[in-house]
Amino acid sequence: MVILAILGPAFISIMIRYKQQKYPELAKMIIEYGIYALIITLLTQMVITYILRIPDVMQEALGSFPFFTKYSVIAIIFAIVLPFLQVLIEKYIKVSIEVGVYDGTEESEEKANS
């Protein structure tokens, strides 16, 4: 049950994310699967710890069916929402980083002109 609870919801996210692509890149899909599994697990753990106030949850807790059910429902909700959230972020938010070499010529030109 532990493997199903941890890795199952990420599979749902990958299926939603790549439903329109006929032949997605396997390496990219595997990397995204790992990222989804990590994010879904962390978010679910945060909800269980901070919102449901169930402290000190260990891996053994997934062996009990009531906790497994709560965990799985929360994780599946995150698994469905995350791909859509990712598409929205990719569509509306763009970050650009420009990397260059600093050689100090601009400062020396400014001092020479003043």
Secondary structure in CASP SS format (residue, H / E / C, confidence):
PFRMAT SS
TARGET T0000
AUTHOR 0000-0000-0000
METHOD secondary structure of the structure
MODEL  1
M C 1.00
V H 1.00
I H 1.00
L H 1.00
A H 1.00
I H 1.00
L H 1.00
G H 1.00
P H 1.00
A H 1.00
F H 1.00
I H 1.00
S H 1.00
I H 1.00
M H 1.00
I H 1.00
R H 1.00
Y C 1.00
K C 1.00
Q C 1.00
Q C 1.00
K C 1.00
Y C 1.00
P C 1.00
E C 1.00
L H 1.00
A H 1.00
K H 1.00
M H 1.00
I H 1.00
I H 1.00
E H 1.00
Y H 1.00
G H 1.00
I H 1.00
Y H 1.00
A H 1.00
L H 1.00
I H 1.00
I H 1.00
T H 1.00
L H 1.00
L H 1.00
T H 1.00
Q H 1.00
M H 1.00
V H 1.00
I H 1.00
T H 1.00
Y H 1.00
I H 1.00
L C 1.00
R C 1.00
I C 1.00
P C 1.00
D C 1.00
V C 1.00
M C 1.00
Q H 1.00
E H 1.00
A H 1.00
L H 1.00
G H 1.00
S C 1.00
F H 1.00
P H 1.00
F H 1.00
F H 1.00
T H 1.00
K H 1.00
Y H 1.00
S H 1.00
V H 1.00
I H 1.00
A H 1.00
I H 1.00
I H 1.00
F H 1.00
A H 1.00
I H 1.00
V H 1.00
L H 1.00
P H 1.00
F H 1.00
L H 1.00
Q H 1.00
V H 1.00
L H 1.00
I H 1.00
E H 1.00
K H 1.00
Y H 1.00
I C 1.00
K C 1.00
V C 1.00
S C 1.00
I C 1.00
E C 1.00
V C 1.00
G C 1.00
V C 1.00
Y C 1.00
D C 1.00
G C 1.00
T H 1.00
E H 1.00
E H 1.00
S H 1.00
E H 1.00
E H 1.00
K H 1.00
A H 1.00
N H 1.00
S C 1.00
END
